[in-house]
Amino acid sequence: MTASFAQQKTVKEAYSTAEIAERLGKAEFTVREWCRLGQCKADKRKSYRGGKKQWMISHEEFLRLDKEGPAPMGTYRRPSPKY
């Protein structure tokens, strides 16, 4: 299943945690935790679902996750928000 996704002619710039979870055969919660714990490169982007930000993962990072799995905790730590 992931091979066909990776070889699609039309590749999206970024995917939601739900899309990544479906293609990797994982729970969406698991993928969100990878993002939160810095185990994959992800950005929080504003969504149109209630205005809340959601994690988005690039196509390149999807390919890395498919091949290597999640990185050790904290590898891709996001900078702390400025208050």
LODOPA-410349 format. One record per residue (C-alpha): y, z, x; residue in one letter. Coordinates in Angstrom, 2 decimals, m for minus. Each point is the difference from the previous one (the first is absolute). Layout:
REM residues N
<node <Y; Z; X>; 'A'>
...
This chain:
REM residues 83
<node <0.00; 0.00; 0.00>; 'M'>
<node <2.52; 0.88; 2.74>; 'T'>
<node <m0.69; m3.22; 1.90>; 'A'>
<node <1.14; m2.14; m2.93>; 'S'>
<node <3.09; 2.18; m0.43>; 'F'>
<node <0.89; m0.32; 3.68>; 'A'>
<node <m0.46; m3.77; m0.07>; 'Q'>
<node <2.04; m0.71; m3.14>; 'Q'>
<node <2.42; m2.90; 0.28>; 'K'>
<node <2.74; 2.05; m1.65>; 'T'>
<node <0.40; 3.25; 1.89>; 'V'>
<node <2.28; 2.68; m1.36>; 'K'>
<node <2.43; 1.69; 2.38>; 'E'>
<node <m1.11; 3.47; m1.12>; 'A'>
<node <m2.59; 1.57; m2.29>; 'Y'>
<node <m0.04; 3.15; m2.10>; 'S'>
<node <m2.43; 2.83; 0.71>; 'T'>
<node <m1.93; m1.03; m3.13>; 'A'>
<node <m0.47; m3.56; 1.30>; 'E'>
<node <m1.08; 1.21; 3.45>; 'I'>
<node <m2.37; 2.58; m1.49>; 'A'>
<node <m1.65; m2.59; m2.24>; 'E'>
<node <m0.55; m2.42; 2.85>; 'R'>
<node <m1.29; 2.63; 2.43>; 'L'>
<node <m2.22; 1.71; m2.59>; 'G'>
<node <1.87; 3.31; 0.29>; 'K'>
<node <1.73; 2.26; m2.50>; 'A'>
<node <3.75; m0.56; m0.37>; 'E'>
<node <0.52; 3.70; 0.80>; 'F'>
<node <m1.74; m0.53; 3.36>; 'T'>
<node <2.31; m2.88; 0.95>; 'V'>
<node <3.08; 2.01; m1.07>; 'R'>
<node <m1.18; 2.86; 2.22>; 'E'>
<node <m0.40; m2.37; 2.96>; 'W'>
<node <3.65; m0.99; m0.56>; 'C'>
<node <1.22; 3.57; m0.42>; 'R'>
<node <m1.88; 1.27; 3.06>; 'L'>
<node <1.14; m2.87; 2.25>; 'G'>
<node <m3.43; m1.61; 0.25>; 'Q'>
<node <1.33; m3.45; m0.88>; 'C'>
<node <3.32; m1.83; 0.26>; 'K'>
<node <1.63; 0.21; m3.41>; 'A'>
<node <3.46; 0.15; m1.51>; 'D'>
<node <1.18; 1.62; m3.19>; 'K'>
<node <1.74; m2.62; m2.10>; 'R'>
<node <1.70; 0.28; m3.32>; 'K'>
<node <m2.22; m1.21; m2.80>; 'S'>
<node <0.86; m0.97; m3.51>; 'Y'>
<node <m2.51; 2.48; m1.40>; 'R'>
<node <2.23; 2.84; m1.06>; 'G'>
<node <2.28; m0.46; 3.00>; 'G'>
<node <m2.28; 2.00; 2.31>; 'K'>
<node <m0.67; m1.21; 3.51>; 'K'>
<node <m3.53; m1.07; 0.81>; 'Q'>
<node <m1.81; m0.63; 3.26>; 'W'>
<node <m0.20; m3.65; 1.06>; 'M'>
<node <m2.27; m1.27; 2.78>; 'I'>
<node <0.56; m3.29; 1.86>; 'S'>
<node <m2.60; m2.75; 0.11>; 'H'>
<node <m0.39; 0.52; 3.77>; 'E'>
<node <m0.67; 3.71; m0.54>; 'E'>
<node <m2.54; m0.83; m2.71>; 'F'>
<node <m1.86; m2.19; 2.49>; 'L'>
<node <0.06; 2.84; 2.56>; 'R'>
<node <m1.27; 2.52; m2.57>; 'L'>
<node <m2.78; m2.37; m1.04>; 'D'>
<node <m1.08; m0.50; 3.61>; 'K'>
<node <0.61; 3.44; 1.56>; 'E'>
<node <0.45; 2.48; m2.85>; 'G'>
<node <2.70; 2.67; m0.13>; 'P'>
<node <1.60; 1.13; 3.27>; 'A'>
<node <0.00; 3.65; 1.12>; 'P'>
<node <2.35; 2.24; m1.98>; 'M'>
<node <3.64; m0.30; 1.04>; 'G'>
<node <m0.35; m3.33; 1.82>; 'T'>
<node <2.55; m1.68; m2.25>; 'Y'>
<node <2.15; 2.99; m0.88>; 'R'>
<node <3.13; m0.90; m1.92>; 'R'>
<node <3.34; 1.43; 1.10>; 'P'>
<node <1.08; 3.12; m1.87>; 'S'>
<node <2.52; m0.60; m2.78>; 'P'>
<node <3.60; 0.96; 0.76>; 'K'>
<node <1.46; 2.47; m2.47>; 'Y'>
